Amino acid sequence: MVERQCESFQTQKQTTYIAMSKASLVITMSMVVMGTMVMAFPPNYGEALTKSILFYEGQRSGKLPPSQRMTWRKDSALRDGSDKHMDMVGGYYDAGDNVKFHFPMAFTTTMLAWSVVEFGDLMDSELKNALNAVRWGSDYFLKATKYSPEMIVAQVGDPVLDHDCWERPEDMDTARTTYFITQQKPGSEVSAEIAAALAASSIAFQKIDATYSKTLLDRAYKVFEFANKYRGSYNYSIGEAACPFYCDHNGYQDELIWAASWIYKASKSAYYWDFVKANIQSMGGNIVEFGWDSKYAGINVLVSQWVMADAYNANPFIPNANIFVCSLLPNAPIKSVSYTKGGLMYKPGEQSNIQHPTALSFLSIVYARYMHAAKKQVQCGNEAVDPSRLINLAKTQVDYILGNNPLGMSYMVGYGAKYPEKIHHRGSTMPSVEVYPKHIGCRDGDQYFKSAAPNINILTGALVGGPAQDDSFQDSRYNVGQSEPTTYLNAPFVGVLAYFNKPTIQF
Ligand SMILES: *[C@@H]1O[C@H](CO)[C@@H](O)[C@H](O)[C@H]1NC(C)=O
């Protein structure tokens, strides 16, 4: 995320930081040589899958269950919601901070659920853990929407105060303000994304817990109605608490259609499909984008499952999904991403770049599977692209992330011989409360932030923002864009790893 915390010591350190970069270049070059020696290929996708899910236990807020496996984390934020006489205990901390931003948290939950819906069959013993990760989100969103259609909780935790401290979640003593949207002060993007998360989770639980699945779907209907009937952006309703952190840059039209698509997939109720068809043509924006803010490409790929063989309803979903997958090819005439020399998808000027290769690879694989089922190819300019081409493209991204890159390092914490060790993540830098039970106050954590030593606790499975455009990487807490993990980097990667652990299409 575009975090702004610890700005004071970021600026102070600016000079040292630049001066150091030359020295680190020398280290970097010797690492290339070392890297090629230690690289183990092909990657162990099964191990990476296990770890990518385990990461979510490190981000848990609230009362931890006895089954908690990432044991250096303990209960935290047990009074969340109390300022509004609500129970808002639970959910996920967004990133290296301790704020619960519901807009990206809902997208994370939608993508974890989609990973299960699409690839759960391939997960074997990890399915249970993946469902627990989904449920940690969906349980929380049931709390956040308990009073819909009167109000929906859109965020918990004052982000400015939180970001000014370097504190363990277990010690947190900054204001845990509960921010909410109402009919008069709406937030259609955040509420529609929550509706999508509830509907997608409802599908994930259909076979294993029908009662819970129905509870989620019933709530998704109500939340969608609220989002659609009382339209507006949470930018203005909860103001500085959400934006500049997670501004809704491209409007809420995409979230409304995305939510309706998910509710239709979950319920088969014609009302939602009619909504999608009636609104898709007027949806502005860029059809090749996909991430926590923009759902365009995701809508077309999701809907393509049921319209691919349906000439009457295929338009505009299939043509747009085709443009999207063509735009990913390195030689495409219309581009949605560029590539680093080492081969990683890259969007210049954005933080946490790894969110793009993970989300776009996820959609490529899903679309390849729908194409395969319908026995289709896509014509991209002069190239006839078949499903295996898209799978291969996704594989180059996964393999880069897991270590097949110029530095020979993995961008998943705790995976491979070399991985980021000084990640920008509060809890991970400080001793566990189990080891050091005394309170570490707001700025008392600075010593851990500034330490030259690796983080004390390993946030296993976390993907970080990843390398720069020249494939270089700075393993430094000061470099937020490269070294911070966030929940939505991992969520699509869970599905991608489940696929490569048991690929179903020859490539
Ligand atoms: C929300 O705020 C951002 C930043 O000011 C702006 O770019 C965006 O257009 C706003 N979104 C809406 C829906 O008004």
The ligand as an SDF file (V2000), in Angstrom:
LIG
                    3D

 14 14  0  0  0  0  0  0  0  0999 V2000
  -11.1370    9.9900   -4.6600 C   0  0  0  0  0  0  0  0  0  0  0  0
  -10.0130   10.8150   -4.4110 O   0  0  0  0  0  0  0  0  0  0  0  0
   -8.9550   10.6800   -5.3490 C   0  0  0  0  0  0  0  0  0  0  0  0
   -7.7730   11.4840   -4.8460 C   0  0  0  0  0  0  0  0  0  0  0  0
   -8.1450   12.7840   -4.5780 O   0  0  0  0  0  0  0  0  0  0  0  0
   -9.4190   11.1040   -6.7240 C   0  0  0  0  0  0  0  0  0  0  0  0
   -8.3910   10.9030   -7.6640 O   0  0  0  0  0  0  0  0  0  0  0  0
  -10.6310   10.2880   -7.1260 C   0  0  0  0  0  0  0  0  0  0  0  0
  -11.1640   10.7330   -8.3350 O   0  0  0  0  0  0  0  0  0  0  0  0
  -11.7210   10.3230   -6.0410 C   0  0  0  0  0  0  0  0  0  0  0  0
  -12.7410    9.3420   -6.3910 N   0  0  0  0  0  0  0  0  0  0  0  0
  -13.9990    9.6400   -6.6340 C   0  0  0  0  0  0  0  0  0  0  0  0
  -14.8900    8.5150   -6.9350 C   0  0  0  0  0  0  0  0  0  0  0  0
  -14.4200   10.7710   -6.6070 O   0  0  0  0  0  0  0  0  0  0  0  0
  1  2  1  0
  1 10  1  0
  2  3  1  0
  3  4  1  0
  3  6  1  0
  4  5  1  0
  6  7  1  0
  6  8  1  0
  8  9  1  0
  8 10  1  0
 10 11  1  0
 11 12  1  0
 12 13  1  0
 12 14  2  0
M  END
$$$$
